[in-house]
Amino acid sequence: MPRWGSSTTQTAGSLLVSMKQTKITLEEREIPECWYNIVADMPNRPLPPLNPATREPIGPEALAPLFPMALIQQEVSEERWIPIPEEVRDIYTRWRPTPLYRAYGLEKALDTPAHIYYKYEGVSPAGSHKPNTAVAQAFYNKEEGVKKIATETGAGQWGSALAFACQLFGLGCEVYMVRISYDQKPYRKMMMNTWGAEVIPSPSKLTEAGRKILAEDPESPGSLGIAISEAVERAATDPDTKYSLGSVLNHVLTHQTVVGQEALLQMEKAGELPDVVIAPFGGGSNFAGLSFPFLRLNLVEGQSIRCLASEPTSCPKLTRGVFRYDFGDTVGMTPLLPMYTLGHDFVPAKIHAGGLRYHGAGALVSQLLHDDLIAAEAVDQLESFEAGVTFARAEGIIPAPEANHAIASAIREANLAKERGSKRVILFNLCGHGHFDMSAYEAYFSGQLERHELSQQEVDAAIAKIDTPEIPAVAQ
Ligand SMILES: *Cc1c(COP(=O)(O)O)cnc(C)c1O
């Protein structure tokens, strides 16, 4: 029999009570039945995509070679609620509803009066929020008789999510993986292979787009934009293959709103409404997923919840980019979309948050930012890893490097609350775990991670190169 001192017992006891309160769960039946399409509630709807050649607005049919019709309809839909097919919802039950935690440990470590909550999407099979849309997209492709899906992946999160989803529906999956991540993250590649996908480092010699980039720079580290060009080209040139995107597009952002709808319910159960909702920002999908259902309360119920996107200082399209039409990819194969961008041929520095190395932002979030309905800030990678390690030591979960940006922003907010001595309720998206990103943590611990911020000169040079159409003044 161990002999416990009475004070120890008390401490352990009270610790246990608070630990039990940290996790706010939902029942399976509380998984949302619809995706929330914010277009229905936006004061200014996003401008239509343009045909890159004619620069005229394109109709849905122009996207037919790349996407199944059901997804194209969702892309242009103005319906507020889009029913989630039963098959998709059934698959969601494997990991949804995801838990929401009160971060007592982090609050204590920061000695802040703020209440900090986080929604944890790392419990999905692929370890991030990405399967929420991957499963939906694979389902609609399968329904329309598609045999194979081609896609790109940065850090490997999207590729693994789609590989998992394609495997469930018996679809082939061909993944163009940004070369730097392919080299840094061999285990993400093995995950995709395990789920039956073929993984090709990008730029590759298999496509026209890849060959063009390699001719200019044989050592190219690749970028999401380049990998998108390759996957789009594959889908456009093979009738049995369609293309799939893990972020940016309206339908992808809409699929992710299961995250925020659950979080809203969980915050209600906790008896609080957040003052600020924070998510890391790559193309906008996990940010939209968590924040849009809260933003809806601002738009239709007069709430004033601050929705804050956290992007890297090395790829600051929201805070330092321009709002104009640009391509989704590097080579210029996609329709022109109205977005905040640093230019489609901007290649971000090799920071470790691979999922945030993207030049542009989705049209929905771009319009919302332009209309001042959401906010953005930039965080340096060193600050983000400091935040991630503080979080891991206080809460246990090791976050994905992308998520570290949101944690850093949450810590900034918590410190502000401490300075002001005011309570502030903070909710952020812990959009994935970092179990396959330990080489990034290794770089951090060995002092190899450097601060990286674009100089004004670099931003100006990137923007000066943009030759795509401006947003018409009337729409501004
Ligand atoms: C893909 C990814 C991101 C960035 O993409 P968004 O569309 O902005 O969400 C961020 N975090 C994780 C864990 C990701 O996998």
The ligand as an SDF file (V2000), in Angstrom:
LIG
                    3D

 15 15  0  0  0  0  0  0  0  0999 V2000
   -3.9920   21.7090  -44.6160 C   0  0  0  0  0  0  0  0  0  0  0  0
   -3.8150   22.1230  -43.2480 C   0  0  0  0  0  0  0  0  0  0  0  0
   -3.8520   23.4930  -42.8950 C   0  0  0  0  0  0  0  0  0  0  0  0
   -4.0150   24.5960  -43.8820 C   0  0  0  0  0  0  0  0  0  0  0  0
   -5.1000   24.5470  -44.7180 O   0  0  0  0  0  0  0  0  0  0  0  0
   -6.4660   25.3110  -44.4660 P   0  0  0  0  0  0  0  0  0  0  0  0
   -7.2660   25.0560  -45.6730 O   0  0  0  0  0  0  0  0  0  0  0  0
   -6.1510   26.7730  -44.2930 O   0  0  0  0  0  0  0  0  0  0  0  0
   -7.0530   24.7270  -43.2550 O   0  0  0  0  0  0  0  0  0  0  0  0
   -3.6900   23.8080  -41.5690 C   0  0  0  0  0  0  0  0  0  0  0  0
   -3.4950   22.8550  -40.6380 N   0  0  0  0  0  0  0  0  0  0  0  0
   -3.4690   21.5510  -40.9300 C   0  0  0  0  0  0  0  0  0  0  0  0
   -3.2440   20.5540  -39.8330 C   0  0  0  0  0  0  0  0  0  0  0  0
   -3.6310   21.1540  -42.2400 C   0  0  0  0  0  0  0  0  0  0  0  0
   -3.6020   19.8480  -42.5280 O   0  0  0  0  0  0  0  0  0  0  0  0
  1  2  1  0
  2  3  1  0
  2 14  2  0
  3  4  1  0
  3 10  2  0
  4  5  1  0
  5  6  1  0
  6  7  2  0
  6  8  1  0
  6  9  1  0
 10 11  1  0
 11 12  2  0
 12 13  1  0
 12 14  1  0
 14 15  1  0
M  END
$$$$
